[in-house]
Amino acid sequence: MLQLTYLREKTEEAIERLSKKNIDARTLVGQVLELDALRKGCQAKLDNQLSRSNQIAKEVGQMMKEGYPEKATLLKQESTQLKEDIQGLQKELTDIEQKQTQLLYQIPNAPHASVPKGKTPEENEVVVQKGNIPTFSFTALPHWDLAKKYDLIDFELGVKITGAGFPVYKGKGARLQRALINFFLDKATAAGYVEHQPPLMVNEASGYGTGQLPDKEGQMYHATIDNFYLIPTAEVPLTNIYRDVIIKAEDLPIKLCGYTPCFRREAGSYGKDVRGLNRLHQFDKVEIVQFQHPDKSYKTLEEMVDHVASLLELLELPYRKLKLCGGDMSFASALTYDMEVFSAAQQRWLEVSSISNFETFQANRMKARFKEGSEKPQLAHTLNGSALALPRIVAALLENNQTENGIKIPKALAEYAGFDFIG
């Protein structure tokens, strides 16, 4: 969440930045600041009462020593009333702080100054496009037809076992999944990320820590009896490793990666955009996460984008890099780049990665801080990116590399898959 000091000291700047996400935050910010004034007033009263209570405790002892039991009794009566007042003020302060926190949870992260204005994905800024768009002398098949033709993925069987959006990978289709996971993990490890295998379910505190709650509560699968949530991305458990942790400044950057299945309800999704692997309820993804010094986080963001781009180039996929406009950004992001690959049979660009800098937004929720020497701990910047999500990568690989006789596998991936052709 946004830091209270920022909202207090730079109110108009915060409201202006939030307007890029097409949000009029003036009322919400005003309510937060009103509660802040009440909190300060309540805290001042509480401090005064606590001070008086401590003073009385000393005076009672002094009166008893000096032989004035009547005065001591009066002071004790005042002390009893003070304790009741203190309890009331403590409850009032707690209530104010809880209300203020709940309001702060509703305010999204303020976009970076470089974020373009806009409301829809069509207004995202294309930064760069690389690779050749494939062309065919025959009618190219979409990946769902290729998957059926070569017995790689069974969508109908997934519907039988679970429901739509839960495909079953078979034979070389399953081996291709495993190859991509290992390929992405090895490249992340080579880039200095430490591999983790985190839980696939998280508690409510973890969901709030990274900003999935309360913003995406309806999109997450919820195990209600235990109040656990199936993870929508490895970002959630990986980032929460450092919740309530003070990091040594010399240990920055901290670089984490991990492979997990991801679970998303995707409520309201329909139409051609969800066919085949385009949008699933369960899918595999390798995630990269960094904790970085605030002075270095935007350079780190570019490095993370370059890492994702290098994977796409090794897979020989045409791709483009987009800077998201304010209206297309996530709740928690300050700046996001999307990476898209071209799908030859569908003749459209498919998002395969989002790489974001959250600045202090997540760290403030999680109290993830770092300490330099004798200075007070300060909030770290957190960043994360998909490196990469598998479904649309597989869709593009199958469609872009199809021939009349089968599907070619890029050299870099063939070394992991153990085959270079599906036919």
Contacts in CASP RR format, 6 or more apart in sequence:
PFRMAT RR
TARGET T0000
AUTHOR 0000-0000-0000
METHOD contacts of the structure
MODEL  1
MLQLTYLREKTEEAIERLSKKNIDARTLVGQVLELDALRKGCQAKLDNQL
SRSNQIAKEVGQMMKEGYPEKATLLKQESTQLKEDIQGLQKELTDIEQKQ
TQLLYQIPNAPHASVPKGKTPEENEVVVQKGNIPTFSFTALPHWDLAKKY
DLIDFELGVKITGAGFPVYKGKGARLQRALINFFLDKATAAGYVEHQPPL
MVNEASGYGTGQLPDKEGQMYHATIDNFYLIPTAEVPLTNIYRDVIIKAE
DLPIKLCGYTPCFRREAGSYGKDVRGLNRLHQFDKVEIVQFQHPDKSYKT
LEEMVDHVASLLELLELPYRKLKLCGGDMSFASALTYDMEVFSAAQQRWL
EVSSISNFETFQANRMKARFKEGSEKPQLAHTLNGSALALPRIVAALLEN
NQTENGIKIPKALAEYAGFDFIG
1 101 0 8 1.000
1 104 0 8 1.000
1 105 0 8 1.000
1 107 0 8 1.000
1 361 0 8 1.000
1 364 0 8 1.000
1 365 0 8 1.000
2 14 0 8 1.000
2 104 0 8 1.000
2 107 0 8 1.000
2 109 0 8 1.000
2 110 0 8 1.000
2 361 0 8 1.000
2 364 0 8 1.000
3 360 0 8 1.000
3 364 0 8 1.000
3 379 0 8 1.000
4 32 0 8 1.000
4 36 0 8 1.000
4 100 0 8 1.000
4 104 0 8 1.000
6 14 0 8 1.000
7 14 0 8 1.000
7 29 0 8 1.000
7 32 0 8 1.000
7 33 0 8 1.000
7 107 0 8 1.000
8 33 0 8 1.000
8 36 0 8 1.000
11 29 0 8 1.000
11 30 0 8 1.000
11 33 0 8 1.000
14 25 0 8 1.000
14 29 0 8 1.000
14 110 0 8 1.000
15 24 0 8 1.000
15 25 0 8 1.000
15 26 0 8 1.000
15 29 0 8 1.000
17 110 0 8 1.000
17 111 0 8 1.000
17 113 0 8 1.000
18 25 0 8 1.000
18 107 0 8 1.000
18 108 0 8 1.000
18 110 0 8 1.000
18 111 0 8 1.000
19 25 0 8 1.000
20 111 0 8 1.000
20 115 0 8 1.000
20 117 0 8 1.000
20 118 0 8 1.000
20 325 0 8 1.000
20 326 0 8 1.000
20 327 0 8 1.000
21 108 0 8 1.000
21 111 0 8 1.000
21 326 0 8 1.000
21 327 0 8 1.000
21 329 0 8 1.000
22 118 0 8 1.000
22 119 0 8 1.000
22 326 0 8 1.000
22 327 0 8 1.000
23 108 0 8 1.000
25 107 0 8 1.000
28 103 0 8 1.000
28 106 0 8 1.000
28 107 0 8 1.000
29 107 0 8 1.000
31 103 0 8 1.000
32 100 0 8 1.000
32 103 0 8 1.000
32 104 0 8 1.000
32 107 0 8 1.000
35 96 0 8 1.000
35 99 0 8 1.000
35 100 0 8 1.000
35 103 0 8 1.000
36 100 0 8 1.000
38 96 0 8 1.000
39 93 0 8 1.000
39 96 0 8 1.000
39 97 0 8 1.000
39 100 0 8 1.000
42 89 0 8 1.000
42 92 0 8 1.000
42 93 0 8 1.000
42 96 0 8 1.000
43 93 0 8 1.000
45 89 0 8 1.000
46 86 0 8 1.000
46 89 0 8 1.000
46 90 0 8 1.000
46 93 0 8 1.000
49 82 0 8 1.000
49 85 0 8 1.000
49 86 0 8 1.000
49 89 0 8 1.000
50 86 0 8 1.000
52 82 0 8 1.000
53 79 0 8 1.000
53 82 0 8 1.000
53 83 0 8 1.000
53 86 0 8 1.000
56 75 0 8 1.000
56 78 0 8 1.000
56 79 0 8 1.000
56 82 0 8 1.000
57 79 0 8 1.000
59 75 0 8 1.000
60 72 0 8 1.000
60 75 0 8 1.000
60 76 0 8 1.000
60 79 0 8 1.000
61 72 0 8 1.000
63 69 0 8 1.000
63 71 0 8 1.000
63 72 0 8 1.000
63 75 0 8 1.000
64 72 0 8 1.000
105 208 0 8 1.000
105 214 0 8 1.000
106 214 0 8 1.000
108 215 0 8 1.000
108 331 0 8 1.000
108 332 0 8 1.000
109 331 0 8 1.000
109 332 0 8 1.000
109 333 0 8 1.000
109 334 0 8 1.000
109 358 0 8 1.000
109 359 0 8 1.000
109 361 0 8 1.000
110 334 0 8 1.000
111 326 0 8 1.000
111 329 0 8 1.000
111 333 0 8 1.000
111 334 0 8 1.000
111 335 0 8 1.000
112 298 0 8 1.000
112 334 0 8 1.000
112 335 0 8 1.000
112 357 0 8 1.000
112 359 0 8 1.000
114 323 0 8 1.000
114 335 0 8 1.000
115 323 0 8 1.000
115 324 0 8 1.000
115 325 0 8 1.000
115 326 0 8 1.000
115 329 0 8 1.000
115 334 0 8 1.000
115 335 0 8 1.000
116 123 0 8 1.000
116 124 0 8 1.000
116 125 0 8 1.000
116 323 0 8 1.000
116 325 0 8 1.000
116 326 0 8 1.000
117 123 0 8 1.000
117 325 0 8 1.000
117 326 0 8 1.000
118 325 0 8 1.000
118 326 0 8 1.000
118 327 0 8 1.000
118 328 0 8 1.000
119 325 0 8 1.000
119 326 0 8 1.000
119 327 0 8 1.000
119 328 0 8 1.000
120 325 0 8 1.000
120 327 0 8 1.000
120 328 0 8 1.000
121 328 0 8 1.000
123 325 0 8 1.000
123 327 0 8 1.000
123 328 0 8 1.000
124 322 0 8 1.000
124 323 0 8 1.000
124 324 0 8 1.000
124 325 0 8 1.000
124 328 0 8 1.000
124 338 0 8 1.000
125 322 0 8 1.000
125 323 0 8 1.000
125 325 0 8 1.000
126 320 0 8 1.000
126 321 0 8 1.000
126 322 0 8 1.000
127 320 0 8 1.000
127 321 0 8 1.000
127 322 0 8 1.000
127 323 0 8 1.000
127 337 0 8 1.000
128 320 0 8 1.000
128 321 0 8 1.000
129 318 0 8 1.000
129 319 0 8 1.000
129 320 0 8 1.000
129 321 0 8 1.000
130 309 0 8 1.000
130 313 0 8 1.000
130 318 0 8 1.000
130 319 0 8 1.000
130 320 0 8 1.000
131 317 0 8 1.000
131 318 0 8 1.000
131 319 0 8 1.000
132 318 0 8 1.000
133 318 0 8 1.000
133 342 0 8 1.000
133 344 0 8 1.000
134 318 0 8 1.000
134 342 0 8 1.000
134 344 0 8 1.000
134 400 0 8 1.000
134 401 0 8 1.000
136 344 0 8 1.000
136 402 0 8 1.000
138 404 0 8 1.000
140 344 0 8 1.000
140 345 0 8 1.000
140 399 0 8 1.000
140 402 0 8 1.000
141 149 0 8 1.000
141 345 0 8 1.000
141 399 0 8 1.000
141 402 0 8 1.000
142 275 0 8 1.000
142 345 0 8 1.000
142 346 0 8 1.000
142 399 0 8 1.000
143 276 0 8 1.000
143 277 0 8 1.000
143 343 0 8 1.000
143 345 0 8 1.000
143 394 0 8 1.000
143 395 0 8 1.000
143 396 0 8 1.000
143 398 0 8 1.000
143 399 0 8 1.000
144 153 0 8 1.000
144 155 0 8 1.000
144 275 0 8 1.000
144 276 0 8 1.000
144 277 0 8 1.000
146 152 0 8 1.000
146 398 0 8 1.000
146 399 0 8 1.000
146 402 0 8 1.000
146 407 0 8 1.000
147 153 0 8 1.000
147 154 0 8 1.000
147 155 0 8 1.000
147 173 0 8 1.000
147 276 0 8 1.000
147 398 0 8 1.000
148 154 0 8 1.000
150 172 0 8 1.000
150 406 0 8 1.000
150 407 0 8 1.000
150 422 0 8 1.000
150 423 0 8 1.000
151 170 0 8 1.000
151 171 0 8 1.000
152 169 0 8 1.000
152 170 0 8 1.000
152 171 0 8 1.000
152 172 0 8 1.000
152 173 0 8 1.000
152 176 0 8 1.000
152 398 0 8 1.000
152 422 0 8 1.000
153 167 0 8 1.000
153 168 0 8 1.000
153 169 0 8 1.000
153 170 0 8 1.000
153 173 0 8 1.000
153 277 0 8 1.000
154 167 0 8 1.000
154 168 0 8 1.000
154 170 0 8 1.000
155 165 0 8 1.000
155 167 0 8 1.000
155 168 0 8 1.000
155 276 0 8 1.000
157 168 0 8 1.000
158 165 0 8 1.000
158 166 0 8 1.000
158 167 0 8 1.000
158 168 0 8 1.000
159 165 0 8 1.000
159 166 0 8 1.000
161 168 0 8 1.000
163 281 0 8 1.000
164 281 0 8 1.000
165 279 0 8 1.000
165 280 0 8 1.000
165 281 0 8 1.000
165 282 0 8 1.000
166 280 0 8 1.000
166 281 0 8 1.000
166 282 0 8 1.000
167 276 0 8 1.000
167 277 0 8 1.000
167 280 0 8 1.000
169 176 0 8 1.000
169 177 0 8 1.000
172 417 0 8 1.000
172 419 0 8 1.000
172 422 0 8 1.000
173 394 0 8 1.000
175 417 0 8 1.000
175 418 0 8 1.000
175 419 0 8 1.000
176 394 0 8 1.000
176 397 0 8 1.000
176 409 0 8 1.000
176 413 0 8 1.000
176 417 0 8 1.000
177 284 0 8 1.000
177 390 0 8 1.000
177 394 0 8 1.000
178 416 0 8 1.000
179 413 0 8 1.000
179 416 0 8 1.000
179 417 0 8 1.000
179 418 0 8 1.000
180 284 0 8 1.000
180 388 0 8 1.000
180 390 0 8 1.000
180 393 0 8 1.000
180 394 0 8 1.000
180 413 0 8 1.000
180 416 0 8 1.000
181 259 0 8 1.000
181 284 0 8 1.000
181 286 0 8 1.000
181 390 0 8 1.000
182 416 0 8 1.000
183 311 0 8 1.000
183 412 0 8 1.000
183 413 0 8 1.000
183 416 0 8 1.000
184 259 0 8 1.000
184 286 0 8 1.000
184 311 0 8 1.000
184 387 0 8 1.000
184 388 0 8 1.000
185 195 0 8 1.000
185 257 0 8 1.000
185 258 0 8 1.000
185 259 0 8 1.000
185 286 0 8 1.000
187 307 0 8 1.000
187 310 0 8 1.000
187 311 0 8 1.000
187 314 0 8 1.000
187 387 0 8 1.000
188 195 0 8 1.000
188 257 0 8 1.000
188 258 0 8 1.000
188 286 0 8 1.000
188 288 0 8 1.000
188 307 0 8 1.000
188 387 0 8 1.000
189 195 0 8 1.000
189 257 0 8 1.000
191 255 0 8 1.000
191 288 0 8 1.000
191 307 0 8 1.000
192 255 0 8 1.000
193 255 0 8 1.000
193 256 0 8 1.000
193 257 0 8 1.000
193 258 0 8 1.000
193 288 0 8 1.000
194 255 0 8 1.000
194 256 0 8 1.000
194 257 0 8 1.000
195 257 0 8 1.000
195 258 0 8 1.000
195 259 0 8 1.000
196 238 0 8 1.000
196 241 0 8 1.000
196 256 0 8 1.000
196 257 0 8 1.000
196 258 0 8 1.000
197 258 0 8 1.000
197 259 0 8 1.000
197 260 0 8 1.000
198 231 0 8 1.000
198 234 0 8 1.000
198 237 0 8 1.000
198 238 0 8 1.000
198 241 0 8 1.000
198 258 0 8 1.000
198 260 0 8 1.000
199 231 0 8 1.000
199 237 0 8 1.000
200 230 0 8 1.000
200 231 0 8 1.000
200 260 0 8 1.000
200 261 0 8 1.000
200 263 0 8 1.000
201 223 0 8 1.000
201 228 0 8 1.000
201 229 0 8 1.000
201 230 0 8 1.000
201 231 0 8 1.000
202 228 0 8 1.000
202 229 0 8 1.000
202 231 0 8 1.000
202 236 0 8 1.000
202 237 0 8 1.000
202 240 0 8 1.000
203 227 0 8 1.000
203 228 0 8 1.000
203 229 0 8 1.000
204 213 0 8 1.000
204 227 0 8 1.000
204 229 0 8 1.000
205 240 0 8 1.000
205 243 0 8 1.000
206 229 0 8 1.000
206 236 0 8 1.000
206 237 0 8 1.000
206 240 0 8 1.000
206 243 0 8 1.000
207 213 0 8 1.000
207 229 0 8 1.000
207 236 0 8 1.000
207 240 0 8 1.000
208 214 0 8 1.000
208 365 0 8 1.000
209 239 0 8 1.000
209 240 0 8 1.000
209 243 0 8 1.000
209 362 0 8 1.000
209 365 0 8 1.000
209 366 0 8 1.000
210 235 0 8 1.000
210 236 0 8 1.000
210 239 0 8 1.000
210 240 0 8 1.000
210 332 0 8 1.000
210 362 0 8 1.000
210 365 0 8 1.000
210 366 0 8 1.000
211 331 0 8 1.000
211 332 0 8 1.000
211 361 0 8 1.000
211 362 0 8 1.000
211 365 0 8 1.000
212 220 0 8 1.000
212 229 0 8 1.000
212 232 0 8 1.000
212 236 0 8 1.000
213 220 0 8 1.000
213 229 0 8 1.000
215 331 0 8 1.000
215 332 0 8 1.000
216 232 0 8 1.000
216 331 0 8 1.000
218 265 0 8 1.000
218 267 0 8 1.000
219 232 0 8 1.000
219 264 0 8 1.000
219 265 0 8 1.000
219 266 0 8 1.000
219 267 0 8 1.000
220 229 0 8 1.000
220 230 0 8 1.000
220 232 0 8 1.000
220 263 0 8 1.000
220 264 0 8 1.000
220 265 0 8 1.000
221 229 0 8 1.000
221 230 0 8 1.000
221 263 0 8 1.000
221 264 0 8 1.000
221 265 0 8 1.000
222 228 0 8 1.000
222 229 0 8 1.000
222 230 0 8 1.000
223 229 0 8 1.000
223 230 0 8 1.000
230 263 0 8 1.000
231 237 0 8 1.000
231 260 0 8 1.000
231 262 0 8 1.000
231 263 0 8 1.000
232 262 0 8 1.000
232 263 0 8 1.000
232 264 0 8 1.000
233 260 0 8 1.000
233 262 0 8 1.000
233 285 0 8 1.000
233 287 0 8 1.000
233 384 0 8 1.000
233 386 0 8 1.000
234 258 0 8 1.000
234 259 0 8 1.000
234 260 0 8 1.000
234 262 0 8 1.000
234 285 0 8 1.000
234 286 0 8 1.000
234 287 0 8 1.000
234 289 0 8 1.000
235 287 0 8 1.000
235 289 0 8 1.000
235 384 0 8 1.000
235 385 0 8 1.000
237 260 0 8 1.000
238 256 0 8 1.000
238 257 0 8 1.000
238 258 0 8 1.000
238 287 0 8 1.000
238 289 0 8 1.000
238 384 0 8 1.000
239 289 0 8 1.000
239 362 0 8 1.000
239 366 0 8 1.000
239 368 0 8 1.000
239 382 0 8 1.000
239 384 0 8 1.000
240 366 0 8 1.000
241 256 0 8 1.000
242 254 0 8 1.000
242 291 0 8 1.000
242 366 0 8 1.000
242 368 0 8 1.000
242 380 0 8 1.000
243 366 0 8 1.000
243 367 0 8 1.000
243 368 0 8 1.000
244 366 0 8 1.000
244 367 0 8 1.000
244 368 0 8 1.000
245 368 0 8 1.000
245 369 0 8 1.000
246 369 0 8 1.000
246 370 0 8 1.000
246 371 0 8 1.000
246 377 0 8 1.000
247 254 0 8 1.000
247 291 0 8 1.000
247 368 0 8 1.000
247 369 0 8 1.000
247 370 0 8 1.000
247 371 0 8 1.000
247 380 0 8 1.000
248 370 0 8 1.000
248 371 0 8 1.000
249 293 0 8 1.000
249 370 0 8 1.000
249 371 0 8 1.000
249 372 0 8 1.000
249 373 0 8 1.000
251 370 0 8 1.000
252 291 0 8 1.000
252 292 0 8 1.000
252 293 0 8 1.000
252 296 0 8 1.000
252 370 0 8 1.000
252 380 0 8 1.000
253 290 0 8 1.000
253 291 0 8 1.000
253 292 0 8 1.000
253 293 0 8 1.000
253 296 0 8 1.000
253 300 0 8 1.000
254 290 0 8 1.000
254 291 0 8 1.000
255 288 0 8 1.000
255 289 0 8 1.000
255 290 0 8 1.000
256 288 0 8 1.000
256 289 0 8 1.000
256 290 0 8 1.000
257 286 0 8 1.000
257 287 0 8 1.000
257 288 0 8 1.000
257 289 0 8 1.000
257 387 0 8 1.000
258 286 0 8 1.000
258 287 0 8 1.000
258 288 0 8 1.000
259 284 0 8 1.000
259 285 0 8 1.000
259 286 0 8 1.000
259 287 0 8 1.000
260 284 0 8 1.000
260 285 0 8 1.000
260 287 0 8 1.000
261 282 0 8 1.000
261 283 0 8 1.000
261 284 0 8 1.000
261 285 0 8 1.000
262 282 0 8 1.000
262 283 0 8 1.000
262 284 0 8 1.000
262 285 0 8 1.000
262 389 0 8 1.000
263 281 0 8 1.000
263 282 0 8 1.000
264 280 0 8 1.000
264 281 0 8 1.000
265 281 0 8 1.000
266 274 0 8 1.000
266 279 0 8 1.000
266 280 0 8 1.000
266 281 0 8 1.000
269 279 0 8 1.000
272 278 0 8 1.000
273 279 0 8 1.000
276 395 0 8 1.000
277 283 0 8 1.000
277 391 0 8 1.000
277 392 0 8 1.000
277 394 0 8 1.000
277 395 0 8 1.000
278 350 0 8 1.000
278 391 0 8 1.000
278 392 0 8 1.000
278 395 0 8 1.000
280 391 0 8 1.000
283 389 0 8 1.000
283 390 0 8 1.000
283 391 0 8 1.000
284 389 0 8 1.000
284 390 0 8 1.000
284 391 0 8 1.000
285 386 0 8 1.000
285 388 0 8 1.000
285 389 0 8 1.000
285 390 0 8 1.000
286 386 0 8 1.000
286 387 0 8 1.000
286 388 0 8 1.000
287 384 0 8 1.000
287 385 0 8 1.000
287 386 0 8 1.000
287 387 0 8 1.000
288 304 0 8 1.000
288 307 0 8 1.000
288 384 0 8 1.000
288 385 0 8 1.000
288 387 0 8 1.000
289 382 0 8 1.000
289 383 0 8 1.000
289 384 0 8 1.000
289 385 0 8 1.000
290 300 0 8 1.000
290 304 0 8 1.000
290 382 0 8 1.000
290 383 0 8 1.000
290 384 0 8 1.000
291 363 0 8 1.000
291 368 0 8 1.000
291 370 0 8 1.000
291 380 0 8 1.000
291 381 0 8 1.000
291 382 0 8 1.000
292 300 0 8 1.000
292 380 0 8 1.000
292 381 0 8 1.000
292 382 0 8 1.000
292 383 0 8 1.000
293 370 0 8 1.000
293 380 0 8 1.000
293 381 0 8 1.000
294 359 0 8 1.000
294 360 0 8 1.000
294 378 0 8 1.000
294 379 0 8 1.000
294 380 0 8 1.000
294 381 0 8 1.000
297 357 0 8 1.000
297 359 0 8 1.000
297 381 0 8 1.000
297 383 0 8 1.000
298 335 0 8 1.000
298 357 0 8 1.000
300 357 0 8 1.000
300 383 0 8 1.000
301 335 0 8 1.000
301 337 0 8 1.000
301 355 0 8 1.000
301 356 0 8 1.000
301 357 0 8 1.000
301 383 0 8 1.000
304 355 0 8 1.000
304 383 0 8 1.000
304 385 0 8 1.000
304 387 0 8 1.000
305 321 0 8 1.000
305 337 0 8 1.000
305 339 0 8 1.000
305 355 0 8 1.000
307 387 0 8 1.000
308 339 0 8 1.000
308 353 0 8 1.000
308 355 0 8 1.000
308 385 0 8 1.000
308 386 0 8 1.000
308 387 0 8 1.000
308 388 0 8 1.000
309 319 0 8 1.000
309 321 0 8 1.000
309 339 0 8 1.000
311 387 0 8 1.000
311 388 0 8 1.000
312 319 0 8 1.000
312 339 0 8 1.000
312 341 0 8 1.000
312 352 0 8 1.000
312 388 0 8 1.000
313 319 0 8 1.000
314 410 0 8 1.000
314 412 0 8 1.000
314 413 0 8 1.000
315 393 0 8 1.000
315 397 0 8 1.000
315 410 0 8 1.000
315 412 0 8 1.000
315 413 0 8 1.000
316 401 0 8 1.000
316 410 0 8 1.000
316 412 0 8 1.000
317 341 0 8 1.000
317 342 0 8 1.000
317 393 0 8 1.000
317 396 0 8 1.000
317 397 0 8 1.000
317 400 0 8 1.000
318 341 0 8 1.000
318 342 0 8 1.000
318 400 0 8 1.000
319 339 0 8 1.000
319 340 0 8 1.000
319 341 0 8 1.000
319 342 0 8 1.000
319 352 0 8 1.000
320 339 0 8 1.000
320 340 0 8 1.000
320 342 0 8 1.000
320 349 0 8 1.000
321 337 0 8 1.000
321 338 0 8 1.000
321 339 0 8 1.000
322 337 0 8 1.000
322 338 0 8 1.000
322 339 0 8 1.000
322 340 0 8 1.000
323 335 0 8 1.000
323 336 0 8 1.000
323 337 0 8 1.000
324 333 0 8 1.000
324 336 0 8 1.000
324 337 0 8 1.000
324 338 0 8 1.000
324 354 0 8 1.000
329 335 0 8 1.000
329 336 0 8 1.000
330 336 0 8 1.000
330 354 0 8 1.000
330 356 0 8 1.000
332 356 0 8 1.000
332 358 0 8 1.000
332 361 0 8 1.000
332 362 0 8 1.000
333 356 0 8 1.000
333 357 0 8 1.000
333 358 0 8 1.000
333 361 0 8 1.000
334 356 0 8 1.000
334 357 0 8 1.000
334 358 0 8 1.000
334 359 0 8 1.000
334 361 0 8 1.000
335 356 0 8 1.000
335 357 0 8 1.000
336 354 0 8 1.000
336 355 0 8 1.000
336 356 0 8 1.000
336 357 0 8 1.000
337 354 0 8 1.000
337 355 0 8 1.000
337 356 0 8 1.000
338 351 0 8 1.000
338 353 0 8 1.000
338 354 0 8 1.000
338 355 0 8 1.000
339 351 0 8 1.000
339 352 0 8 1.000
339 353 0 8 1.000
339 354 0 8 1.000
339 355 0 8 1.000
339 388 0 8 1.000
340 349 0 8 1.000
340 350 0 8 1.000
340 351 0 8 1.000
340 352 0 8 1.000
341 349 0 8 1.000
341 350 0 8 1.000
341 352 0 8 1.000
341 392 0 8 1.000
341 393 0 8 1.000
341 396 0 8 1.000
342 348 0 8 1.000
342 349 0 8 1.000
342 350 0 8 1.000
342 396 0 8 1.000
342 400 0 8 1.000
343 349 0 8 1.000
343 350 0 8 1.000
343 392 0 8 1.000
343 395 0 8 1.000
343 396 0 8 1.000
343 399 0 8 1.000
343 400 0 8 1.000
344 396 0 8 1.000
344 399 0 8 1.000
344 400 0 8 1.000
344 402 0 8 1.000
345 399 0 8 1.000
345 402 0 8 1.000
346 395 0 8 1.000
346 399 0 8 1.000
350 392 0 8 1.000
350 395 0 8 1.000
350 396 0 8 1.000
351 392 0 8 1.000
352 386 0 8 1.000
352 388 0 8 1.000
352 389 0 8 1.000
352 392 0 8 1.000
352 393 0 8 1.000
352 396 0 8 1.000
353 385 0 8 1.000
353 386 0 8 1.000
353 387 0 8 1.000
353 388 0 8 1.000
353 389 0 8 1.000
354 385 0 8 1.000
354 386 0 8 1.000
355 383 0 8 1.000
355 384 0 8 1.000
355 385 0 8 1.000
355 386 0 8 1.000
356 383 0 8 1.000
356 384 0 8 1.000
356 385 0 8 1.000
357 381 0 8 1.000
357 383 0 8 1.000
358 381 0 8 1.000
358 382 0 8 1.000
358 383 0 8 1.000
358 384 0 8 1.000
359 381 0 8 1.000
359 382 0 8 1.000
360 379 0 8 1.000
360 380 0 8 1.000
360 381 0 8 1.000
361 382 0 8 1.000
362 368 0 8 1.000
362 382 0 8 1.000
363 369 0 8 1.000
363 379 0 8 1.000
363 380 0 8 1.000
363 381 0 8 1.000
363 382 0 8 1.000
364 379 0 8 1.000
368 379 0 8 1.000
368 380 0 8 1.000
368 382 0 8 1.000
369 377 0 8 1.000
369 378 0 8 1.000
369 379 0 8 1.000
369 380 0 8 1.000
370 377 0 8 1.000
370 378 0 8 1.000
370 380 0 8 1.000
371 377 0 8 1.000
371 378 0 8 1.000
372 378 0 8 1.000
397 407 0 8 1.000
397 409 0 8 1.000
397 410 0 8 1.000
397 413 0 8 1.000
398 407 0 8 1.000
401 407 0 8 1.000
401 408 0 8 1.000
401 409 0 8 1.000
401 410 0 8 1.000
405 423 0 8 1.000
406 421 0 8 1.000
406 422 0 8 1.000
406 423 0 8 1.000
407 421 0 8 1.000
407 422 0 8 1.000
407 423 0 8 1.000
408 420 0 8 1.000
408 421 0 8 1.000
409 417 0 8 1.000
409 419 0 8 1.000
409 420 0 8 1.000
409 421 0 8 1.000
409 422 0 8 1.000
411 420 0 8 1.000
414 420 0 8 1.000
END
